[in-house]
Amino acid sequence: MIDEVDEQTRQAERAAWERDRYAPLPIDPFGAMPQWASRLPGLGRDEPAPDPGYVFETMIVRPALGPVVFSVGFHNLAATHGTLVLQIAAKPAHLRTPPQPIETRSVALAELAATGGHVELDIVSRKNMFYAVSGYIYDETDAVAGGISVSLDRREESDPDWEVTGGGSDARFAKAKPPPLRPQPELVTATDPTLATPVSQPMTVRQFGERAFTAWMSTLGRATERSAEAWQDVYILQALRYYGAPTDGGHGFAIETIPSTLPAYLTRQGCSILAASVGAMPPQGEGSSPSDAMPPRDGVDRMQLEALTLPEELMDFEFLWTKGLPSTPGGREAFPHLVLDCMRCLKLDGIAVHIFDYEGMHAGQYRTKPTGLAYTRAEIERIALSLIAQGQEIAQLTFAADDQRRANRERPVPFGLIARRRR
């Protein structure tokens, strides 16, 4: 009799678990800062929040992989004016960095009150990432509410289409001809970087031995030199080709500190290329001409940028790339903003490839503080999260640990970041 009762209890518990794993997960709206008072009178606790606009903030949670929905409800909400700012922040599980915003939405409180006080925020949940939801009101408001509820839809069961079950290119952002136009749930992968199936990756010694490297060097008519400059040119061309950019007749844009042969090469393939150089043109002495300061045109349209600021008229490119921009005056601070601004220059589904220096590892550890113009792993991940917050896609990040600095004589190594415009 006891065994029968125990079995019935186990079956009931199992049935409840099966039911609940698909049910929305309630989240404490004040879990992150339970002691703070909310901007909405009477909610939260009594301690004044350091941020006067604070309404609520949940603790971080780890949802299922793939598309998930956070639901926020303001019960008995009444308001005639004011704006609610809702935000979802993401935090990598393996880093000590603070959460980075990936989704922000502003809602008129009067309209929200009139429609029942319910808001849904949908995101793509990625592997090894935690998420938190918060709300703020920074302007004048007369809003009052009886309570706040937050829940997460699909808390356990991962979408099979978003599960990563294989290695190599199967765990990557896209494949060629045609590349899938959806991001992978993993932001960072531990797979070794290759040129054959490029992701957002550093230069390594092994890549110089790949067939893709020697083939591109032959195509460009250059000796097979194992240099950072050669890797950058090959990586850009391979990334554009692999992710479906029209390199045989498309419209491209390049920003380089030292003009390269890539614009001329792509022009010979039938592309229309606008190549920009950064920095003031040197003064022209007697007998000099603009062509002395700039390379021969070779059919390439050229322009000069005084700083890392893009004119508003630059738009409708099908692909673009940048090289070495953090080395310009003020470039290290301005470059992350330029990466975001570049996306507006692309058509939808356009591809951007950015090359910059990466600190790599030292004594077996990732460098946590920059030693110069190069970026640390955490800084690169923040740039990637900023692109995701903008609604764009990025190729997965990989930070090879085996030979990256050896590839560049113990100096910081080039790193390539690939993004696709999706909105």
N, C-alpha and C positions, 0 to 999 in steps of 0.2 A: 504493500500500500504506500509506504514511504517512497519507494523508488518510482512508483507511478505518479505521485504528487510532484516529486523532483523533476521528472521528465516533462510533466505539464508546465511546470514553472519555467524550465529551460526553453520550451517551445514558445511560451508566451514572451519571454525576454527576447528570444531570437526574432519573433514577429515584430515586437516593438522596435528592435534595433533596425530591422529591414525597413520599417515604415519611417523611422526618424532619420535614417541616413539620407533620404531624399527630401526631407522636410526642411524648411528654412531654419537656420540656427539663430536664436535670439542672442543679441550682443548688448552688453551693458553700455549705454551711450556715454556714461561718465566713468568708464572703467580705467581710462588712462590717468585721469586726475580727479579722483572721487571727492577730494576735499574742496574743490573750487566751486564757487557760485556761478551759475549760468547767467548770461545776459538776459535770458527770459526769466522774469521775476518768479521766485519760489522754486526754481528747479536747481538741481545740484545741491551742494552743501553751503557752508557759510563763509569760507575763506575767499576773499576777493582774488580773482584770477589776475595774474600779471598782464595778460592780454585783455584789455577791456572789451574786446569784441567776442570773447570766448562764449560759445553756446554749449558745445559738447565735444568730446573726443573719446573714441573707443580705444581699447587696447588693440595691439596688432593681432591678427588672426591669420591662419594659413588655410585658404580655401582649396577646393578641388582645382585641378588643372583645367584650363580652357575658359570659355565665357562664363562669368558668374555675375550675379546681380546683388547689390546692396540696396536694401529698402529702408528708407528713413520716414518715420511717421511722426507728425506733430499733432497730438490729440487735443481736440477742442481749441484749435488755433484761431485766434482773432487778431487782425491787423489791418490798418488802413494805409500804412506806408512803411518803408524800410526794405532792405535787401539782405537776403540770406545767402552766404557764400558756403557751398558745400565742397569738400575736398577729400579725395582719396590719395593716400600716400603709400608708397611701397618701400620696403626695407629688405635688402639682401640678407639671407639667413646667416651667411658666413662673414659678414663685415660688421665693424663697430661704427659704421656711419649712421647718422640720423636718417629717418624716413624722408624720401624725396617725393614731392607731389607729382602724380601722374594723371590726375583728372580733377578739374575744377569746374564748378557750375554755379552761376549766380541766378537766384530765383527771387522775383518780387514777392514779398510776404503777403501783400493783399491778394494777389492772384493765387498764391499757395493756399491761403485760408479759404478762398472761395471754391477751390477745387478739392477740398477735403484734407489738405495738409500732408499729402503723400508724395514722396519723390523716390525715383529709382535711378541708381547709378550703375551702369554696366561696364565691366572691364574684362580684360583677358588675364586670367591668373596664370602665373608662370612658376616653373619649378624653382624651389629654394627661395621663394619670395614670400614675405609677410605683408599684410595690408591693414590699414587703419582708416576710419572715416571720422571726419570732424566737421563742425559747422561754426560759422562766425557771422556776426552782424556788426558792421563798422560804422554805419550811418545812423541817423536818428530813426527811431521806431517806437511804435506803441504796442508792439506785438506781445501777446500773452498766450500761454499754452498750459494745458493741464498735465502734460507729460510728453516725453520723447521715447520712441522705440526704434531700434535698429535691428535688422535681421539680414542674414546672408543666405541666398538661395544656392542650392547644390553645394552643401558643405563637405560632402565626402566623396560622392561618386564622380570620378573624373570622366570627362567626355572622351570616348575612345579615339575620336579623331585627333585629340590633342595629346594623347599619351606618346611618350618617346620610348620605343622599345628596341631600337637598333642603334648601331654606332655609325661612324663615318658620315657620309653625306645624308643618311636618313635622319640624323639628329640635327640637321642644319636648317638654315632659314629658307633656302630655296634650291631648286635644281634647274638645270638649263633646259630650254626648248620644250615646252614653255615652263618658266619657273612658277611654282605655286605662289599665289599672291596672298599668303597669310603667314603671320609670325608663328614661330615655334614657342611653346610654353617655357622653355628654358632660356633665361637671359644669358647665362654663362655655361659653356660646355667645356669638359676636360679633354676633348679630343685634340690630337695634335694638328696644328695648322698645316694645310697644304695649299699649293697654288692650283692644283687640279680642281678642287672644290673649295674656293675661298670663302672665308667668313671674315668677321672683324678680328684681325689677328696681327701679331708682330712678325717681323722677319726672323727666320731661323736659318741655321746652316743647312739643314736638310732640304729646304726649298730650292737651294741653288742646284741640287742634283736632280730635280724633277724635269721630266720631259717638257712640261709647260714652260719652264724657264728657258731652256735651250731653244725651244721652238720660237718663242717670242723674240729672243735675242737675234736669232737668224732672220726672222721676218723684218726686224728693224735694221738689219744690216750691220750689227754691232758684234764685236768679239764677245765671247762668253766670259764676261768679267764678274767676279763675285764681289760686288760692291753694293752699298746701300742705295746709290743712285739707280743702278740697274734694277735692283729688286723693286723699287718704287714704281718705275715705268712698267715693268712686267705685271706687277700686282694691279695697277690701275687698269691696264688693258684687259687682263684676265677677268677681273671683277666685272667690268662693263660687259664683256662678252658673255660671261657665265650667267649674269642676271638679266640678260635679254635686252640690253641697251642697243639701239640701232647704230652700231659703229661703222656701217657701210652706207651711210646716207642720212644720218640723223643730225639734229641740231644740238651742239654741245657748248659748254662753257668751262673755262679753266681759269683758276687763280693760282699763280705760281710766284715765288720769290725770285727764282732763277729760271728764266724761260727754258723750256725743254723742247725736244724734238717731237713730242707727242701731238701737239696741235697740227703741225705740218703733216705728220704721218696720217692722222685721221682725215685731214683735208684731202689727201691723195686718195683716200678710200671713198670719197664722195660726200664726206660730212661738211657741214657748215659750222665752223668753230670760231667762237669769240674767246680770245686769250687775254687775260688781264694780268698785269704786273703790279706789285704792291710797292709803294714808296715813291717819293718824289723823283722825277727824272733828273739826272745830273745836269749841271749847267753846260751848255754847248759853247765850246770855244771857237776860235776862228777856223773856218774851213770844216767845221763839224756839221752834222745834220741830224735830224731825228733818227735816221736809220743807224747812226753810230751808237745811240743809246738803246735801241730796240733791235732785235734780230730781224733778218729779212722776212718779208711778209709771207712768202710761199703760199699765197692764197688765204692766209689766216687773217681774220679781222682782229685788231688789237686795241686795247684801251689801257689807261693808267688809273690805278686806284691810289689815292693819297693815304688811305688808312683802311682798316678792315670794316668798311661801311659800304654797303651795296646800294647803288642807285635804284630808285623805285621802278624804273622802266625795264630793268632786267627781269625777264620772265619767259615762260613757254619753252624752256630748254628741255630736251629729252634725257640729257645726262649732264653731269658736271663732276669736276674733281678739283681738289685743292692740294697744294704741296708746301709744307714748311712754313705755314703762316704764323705759328706762335713765335717764330724767330724775329718777326718784325717789331718795331718799337711799340710797346704796349700790347703786342699780339697775344701773349700768353693769357692775359685777362680777357681780351676781346674775342679770342677764337671760339670758346664755347657758345657765345651769342651768335657769332657768324654762322656756325654750323646750323643753328636753328633758322636763321634768316635765309640761308641758302635754299631751304626747302620751298619757299614761296617762289623761287626762280624756276622751279621745275613744273612740268606738266604732271597731272596725276599719273602715278606709276613710274615717274621718272626716278633715275638712280643717281645718288651722290656718293662719291668716294673721297674720303679725307685722309691725308697722310700727315702724320706728326710724330714727334719723338715720344718714346715710352721709356720710363725709368727701368723697367724690368726687375730683375732680382739681384740681390747682393748677399753673399754668404748664405745662400739657400732660402732667403726670406724676401718677400715682396717689399719694396721700398714704400714706406708710408708717408715720407715727406719728400717733396721734390728738391733736387739738388741744383736745378737750373731751369731751362725752358721746357724740359720734358715733363710729361704727365705721369702720375702714379696710377696704379690699377684702380683705386677708389675714384680718382678724378675722371678716368675714362668711363667708369660705370655710371657716374653722375651725368655725364654728357649723354650717354645712351638712354638713361631714364628720362632726361629732359626731352629727347626726341619722342620717346614713347608717350610722354605726357602731352606732347603736341599732337598726338594722333598718328605719328608716322611709324613705319616698321624699320627695324634694324636687323642686319645679319648678326647671328649669335656672336658673342664675345668669347674668345679663347685667349688665355695668357700662358703661352708655352713656358715651361719652367726648365727645359733641359739645356738649351744651348743659345738662348736668345742674345745675351750680352757677348758671348763668345763670337757670335755672328758679326759683331761690329767692334771687335777689339776692346771689349769690356766697356764700351761707351753705350749711352742710351741708344736703343734701336728704333727704326721706323715702325710705326703701327698704322694699320689701315682700318678705317671705320666705314662700313657700308650701310647706307640708309635708302629707303624707298618712300617716295611721297604717297601718302594714302588719303590726305584730306587737305 
